Amino acid sequence: MTTTLIDNIGRLVTNEPSLGEGELGIIEEAAIVVEGERVVWVGGAAQAPAADTAYDATHRAVIPGFVDSHSHLLFAGDRTAEFNARMSGNAYTAGGIRTTVAATREATDEALARNLRAHLDEALRQGTTTMETKSGYGLTTEHEARALRVAAAHTDEVTYLGAHIVAPEYADDPAAYVALVTGEMLDACAPYARWVDAFCEKGAFDGDQARAILTAGRDRGLVPRVHANQLSYGPGVQLAVELDAASADHCTHLTEADVDALAQSWSGSDTRTGTVATLLPGCEFSTRAVYPDARRLLDAGATVALSTDCNPGSSFTSSMPFCVAIAVREMGMTPDEAVWAATAGGARALRRDDVGRLAPGTYADLALLDAPSHVHFAYRPGVPLVSEVWRRGQRVGA
């Protein structure tokens, strides 16, 4: 198998402390050797072994590809009017998620796939090499299953979110909808998904309903993750930790007990499988809501990930660099912490150790920056710093 030496890297973030300096495992004047889809060697350029081919990084900084562990890309339609009304200070009652549900049900499989590919490609150009996405805009057995079938053809990280909201047809009988989500719909959707999610929030699903949905999914082999504590204090975070969910996502309104529970979930013998607090600053930016307090979580010992929550209603961005900049400016994170959360943190939220790092054995997923350092994501917000992307050992964007 052909080996490639990526040489003349100015500053390399590996996220592997054993390979370099600090938590980010930074190596100055670095090189990487790739064989097939995987990294086989990382170190100083002066010590790099010979390879079949060489590629000059022209002294650019390199980071692991971003790992976006929370998005909603299986949708159709547009909610510009809703956003415009919100940003104009007007009340808006056009239906929110239900507007997208109606448009998504009417879309063809081809239209959903085309939209999904467009957003995956858009994210890839900005350095995102791993992206999770969810169903949740179909809310019938047929439409949820086809959304997941479309998603599974394009990404490995697929989440069943039949429990996004109660389907309009069941507005007067939410118990019947929970029965559908945990029964017939789950049977149809489980073969296409790795994860099961529930929106545990006032106006969506309460703690008992979410527990029933997540437990049913877990019994079918799906790993739980939870939309938790976004709009108000509630049981979502505690439920996520109780069920050993991979992540509690949003985490905007937390009690001390919630913070302690997230931190303590990482105190066992297996430090890879606690519950990650996945923060979604694009959502707060787009809704003018209070940002989550990342500093509070980090100081308590919780593991934090950053993600875009890319969706058509409350966070229509696919830009992980944008989320990194917000996290540094508004959420108390250092540039190092934010980049780690957007790469290795996202990988932990997906319970993976083959992405989010650059070390022997990991996928050769990386982004080259038109900048001397990863700090420039926050230092130069809004500037397209990702100049080139490699995914699974192949140069895919420039």
HELIX and SHEET records of a PDB file:
HELIX    1   1 ALA A   45  GLN A   47  5                                   3    
HELIX    2   2 THR A   80  MET A   87  1                                   8    
HELIX    3   3 ILE A   97  GLU A  106  1                                  10    
HELIX    4   4 ASP A  109  ARG A  125  1                                  17    
HELIX    5   5 THR A  141  ALA A  152  1                                  12    
HELIX    6   6 PRO A  168  TYR A  170  5                                   3    
HELIX    7   7 PRO A  174  THR A  182  1                                   9    
HELIX    8   8 GLU A  184  CYS A  189  1                                   6    
HELIX    9   9 ALA A  190  TYR A  192  5                                   3    
HELIX   10  10 GLY A  207  ASP A  219  1                                  13    
HELIX   11  11 GLY A  236  GLU A  242  1                                   7    
HELIX   12  12 GLU A  256  GLN A  264  1                                   9    
HELIX   13  13 PRO A  281  THR A  287  1                                   7    
HELIX   14  14 ALA A  294  ALA A  300  1                                   7    
HELIX   15  15 MET A  320  GLU A  330  1                                  11    
HELIX   16  16 PRO A  335  TRP A  340  1                                   6    
HELIX   17  17 ALA A  341  GLY A  345  3                                   5    
HELIX   18  18 GLY A  346  ALA A  349  1                                   4    
HELIX   19  19 HIS A  376  TYR A  379  1                                   4    
SHEET    1   A 4 ARG A  38  GLY A  44  0                                        
SHEET    2   A 4 ILE A  27  GLU A  35 -1                                        
SHEET    3   A 4 THR A   3  LEU A  12 -1                                        
SHEET    4   A 4 THR A  53  ASP A  56  1                                        
SHEET    1   B 4 ALA A  61  PRO A  64  0                                        
SHEET    2   B 4 LEU A 366  LEU A 369 -1                                        
SHEET    3   B 4 VAL A 386  ARG A 391 -1                                        
SHEET    4   B 4 GLN A 394  GLY A 397 -1                                        
SHEET    1   C 2 PHE A  66  ASP A  68  0                                        
SHEET    2   C 2 THR A 128  MET A 131  1                                        
SHEET    1   D 7 THR A 133  LYS A 134  0                                        
SHEET    2   D 7 VAL A 158  ALA A 163  1                                        
SHEET    3   D 7 TRP A 195  CYS A 200  1                                        
SHEET    4   D 7 VAL A 223  ALA A 228  1                                        
SHEET    5   D 7 SER A 247  HIS A 250  1                                        
SHEET    6   D 7 VAL A 276  LEU A 279  1                                        
SHEET    7   D 7 VAL A 304  LEU A 306  1                                        
END                                                                             
